[in-house]
Amino acid sequence: MEYKYINTEYLDSVAAGDNEIIRDIVSMFKEQVVEIYTEMNARFMAKDYKALGLLAHKAKSSVSIMGMNDLAIMLKTFELQAKENKETGFYEAYIIRYKSETEEAIKELDNLIKNL
């Protein structure tokens, strides 16, 4: 199956073809996404932009494993801007995009796991 949000090549290489490792990585990703999104919202509302930049960095690493390169690039931009307190008008849109794309990725990952 072809996926729009995830690219399984990197995930496959990390797991070395071990389906149990893939399941574990996907499970961790799903938990992290919710935690990061919740924390991003809290840091955004508190205008704690330095912490928001650190969260964007953490999120970037997480989505990269799932092959979500476009989102990772956006998160890198978000990280750098937030750490320097620049372009704050974009932050809410970045957070919304993160939530939207990771939700879609989770649907694809659930399909992947179902078909392992």
C-alpha positions as YAML, in Angstrom:
chain: A
units: angstrom
residues:
- id: 1
  name: MET
  ca: [0.00, 0.00, 0.00]
- id: 2
  name: GLU
  ca: [1.17, 3.51, -0.74]
- id: 3
  name: TYR
  ca: [1.01, 6.02, 2.08]
- id: 4
  name: LYS
  ca: [0.65, 9.79, 1.86]
- id: 5
  name: TYR
  ca: [2.09, 10.77, 5.24]
- id: 6
  name: ILE
  ca: [4.53, 8.06, 6.25]
- id: 7
  name: ASN
  ca: [7.43, 6.45, 4.45]
- id: 8
  name: THR
  ca: [8.09, 2.99, 5.83]
- id: 9
  name: GLU
  ca: [11.60, 2.60, 4.37]
- id: 10
  name: TYR
  ca: [13.38, 4.20, 7.31]
- id: 11
  name: LEU
  ca: [11.13, 2.44, 9.82]
- id: 12
  name: ASP
  ca: [11.90, -0.88, 8.12]
- id: 13
  name: SER
  ca: [15.63, -0.20, 8.19]
- id: 14
  name: VAL
  ca: [15.59, 0.77, 11.87]
- id: 15
  name: ALA
  ca: [13.59, -2.33, 12.79]
- id: 16
  name: ALA
  ca: [15.65, -4.59, 10.50]
- id: 17
  name: GLY
  ca: [12.45, -6.30, 9.40]
- id: 18
  name: ASP
  ca: [11.39, -7.21, 12.95]
- id: 19
  name: ASN
  ca: [7.63, -6.65, 13.12]
- id: 20
  name: GLU
  ca: [7.65, -6.53, 16.92]
- id: 21
  name: ILE
  ca: [10.13, -3.66, 16.87]
- id: 22
  name: ILE
  ca: [7.95, -1.87, 14.31]
- id: 23
  name: ARG
  ca: [4.93, -2.31, 16.59]
- id: 24
  name: ASP
  ca: [6.90, -0.92, 19.55]
- id: 25
  name: ILE
  ca: [8.16, 2.08, 17.59]
- id: 26
  name: VAL
  ca: [4.67, 2.86, 16.31]
- id: 27
  name: SER
  ca: [3.24, 2.55, 19.81]
- id: 28
  name: MET
  ca: [5.84, 4.96, 21.21]
- id: 29
  name: PHE
  ca: [5.21, 7.38, 18.35]
- id: 30
  name: LYS
  ca: [1.47, 7.40, 19.00]
- id: 31
  name: GLU
  ca: [2.02, 8.17, 22.69]
- id: 32
  name: GLN
  ca: [4.63, 10.85, 21.97]
- id: 33
  name: VAL
  ca: [2.47, 12.65, 19.43]
- id: 34
  name: VAL
  ca: [-0.32, 13.21, 21.95]
- id: 35
  name: GLU
  ca: [2.10, 14.29, 24.68]
- id: 36
  name: ILE
  ca: [4.01, 16.66, 22.40]
- id: 37
  name: TYR
  ca: [0.85, 18.24, 20.99]
- id: 38
  name: THR
  ca: [-0.60, 18.79, 24.47]
- id: 39
  name: GLU
  ca: [2.65, 20.29, 25.70]
- id: 40
  name: MET
  ca: [3.03, 22.46, 22.58]
- id: 41
  name: ASN
  ca: [-0.38, 23.99, 23.23]
- id: 42
  name: ALA
  ca: [0.47, 24.64, 26.87]
- id: 43
  name: ARG
  ca: [3.84, 26.23, 26.01]
- id: 44
  name: PHE
  ca: [2.22, 28.31, 23.23]
- id: 45
  name: MET
  ca: [-0.50, 29.62, 25.55]
- id: 46
  name: ALA
  ca: [2.12, 30.45, 28.18]
- id: 47
  name: LYS
  ca: [4.27, 32.16, 25.50]
- id: 48
  name: ASP
  ca: [7.17, 29.95, 26.60]
- id: 49
  name: TYR
  ca: [8.72, 29.98, 23.15]
- id: 50
  name: LYS
  ca: [12.11, 28.57, 24.13]
- id: 51
  name: ALA
  ca: [10.40, 25.44, 25.53]
- id: 52
  name: LEU
  ca: [8.24, 25.36, 22.41]
- id: 53
  name: GLY
  ca: [11.41, 25.28, 20.30]
- id: 54
  name: LEU
  ca: [12.71, 22.34, 22.31]
- id: 55
  name: LEU
  ca: [9.42, 20.51, 21.78]
- id: 56
  name: ALA
  ca: [9.59, 21.18, 18.04]
- id: 57
  name: HIS
  ca: [13.06, 19.61, 18.07]
- id: 58
  name: LYS
  ca: [11.76, 16.53, 19.88]
- id: 59
  name: ALA
  ca: [8.79, 16.30, 17.51]
- id: 60
  name: LYS
  ca: [11.11, 16.60, 14.49]
- id: 61
  name: SER
  ca: [13.10, 13.58, 15.59]
- id: 62
  name: SER
  ca: [9.93, 11.59, 16.14]
- id: 63
  name: VAL
  ca: [8.33, 12.35, 12.76]
- id: 64
  name: SER
  ca: [11.62, 11.77, 10.93]
- id: 65
  name: ILE
  ca: [11.60, 8.12, 11.99]
- id: 66
  name: MET
  ca: [8.21, 7.78, 10.29]
- id: 67
  name: GLY
  ca: [9.58, 9.30, 7.10]
- id: 68
  name: MET
  ca: [7.53, 12.48, 7.45]
- id: 69
  name: ASN
  ca: [10.21, 14.65, 5.87]
- id: 70
  name: ASP
  ca: [8.07, 17.67, 4.93]
- id: 71
  name: LEU
  ca: [6.73, 17.91, 8.47]
- id: 72
  name: ALA
  ca: [10.26, 17.48, 9.86]
- id: 73
  name: ILE
  ca: [11.44, 20.42, 7.75]
- id: 74
  name: MET
  ca: [8.58, 22.57, 9.03]
- id: 75
  name: LEU
  ca: [9.38, 21.54, 12.62]
- id: 76
  name: LYS
  ca: [13.04, 22.52, 12.11]
- id: 77
  name: THR
  ca: [11.91, 25.98, 11.00]
- id: 78
  name: PHE
  ca: [9.54, 26.12, 13.99]
- id: 79
  name: GLU
  ca: [12.33, 25.05, 16.33]
- id: 80
  name: LEU
  ca: [14.74, 27.73, 15.14]
- id: 81
  name: GLN
  ca: [12.12, 30.48, 15.13]
- id: 82
  name: ALA
  ca: [10.78, 29.61, 18.57]
- id: 83
  name: LYS
  ca: [14.22, 29.38, 20.16]
- id: 84
  name: GLU
  ca: [14.89, 32.92, 18.92]
- id: 85
  name: ASN
  ca: [11.36, 34.20, 19.62]
- id: 86
  name: LYS
  ca: [10.90, 35.10, 15.93]
- id: 87
  name: GLU
  ca: [7.88, 34.88, 13.60]
- id: 88
  name: THR
  ca: [5.56, 34.10, 16.53]
- id: 89
  name: GLY
  ca: [2.52, 34.64, 14.30]
- id: 90
  name: PHE
  ca: [3.22, 31.30, 12.59]
- id: 91
  name: TYR
  ca: [3.42, 29.15, 15.73]
- id: 92
  name: GLU
  ca: [-0.27, 28.34, 16.02]
- id: 93
  name: ALA
  ca: [-0.42, 27.22, 12.37]
- id: 94
  name: TYR
  ca: [2.67, 25.05, 12.91]
- id: 95
  name: ILE
  ca: [1.01, 23.36, 15.89]
- id: 96
  name: ILE
  ca: [-2.22, 22.79, 13.96]
- id: 97
  name: ARG
  ca: [-0.28, 21.29, 11.04]
- id: 98
  name: TYR
  ca: [1.66, 19.04, 13.41]
- id: 99
  name: LYS
  ca: [-1.59, 17.75, 14.93]
- id: 100
  name: SER
  ca: [-3.31, 17.25, 11.58]
- id: 101
  name: GLU
  ca: [-0.45, 15.44, 9.86]
- id: 102
  name: THR
  ca: [0.41, 13.23, 12.81]
- id: 103
  name: GLU
  ca: [-3.24, 12.21, 13.15]
- id: 104
  name: GLU
  ca: [-3.23, 11.16, 9.50]
- id: 105
  name: ALA
  ca: [0.09, 9.37, 9.98]
- id: 106
  name: ILE
  ca: [-1.36, 7.43, 12.91]
- id: 107
  name: LYS
  ca: [-4.21, 6.22, 10.68]
- id: 108
  name: GLU
  ca: [-1.66, 5.00, 8.15]
- id: 109
  name: LEU
  ca: [0.48, 3.41, 10.86]
- id: 110
  name: ASP
  ca: [-2.56, 1.59, 12.26]
- id: 111
  name: ASN
  ca: [-3.15, 0.23, 8.77]
- id: 112
  name: LEU
  ca: [0.50, -0.79, 8.51]
- id: 113
  name: ILE
  ca: [0.39, -2.62, 11.86]
- id: 114
  name: LYS
  ca: [-2.86, -4.35, 10.91]
- id: 115
  name: ASN
  ca: [-1.19, -5.68, 7.77]
- id: 116
  name: LEU
  ca: [2.08, -6.88, 9.35]
...
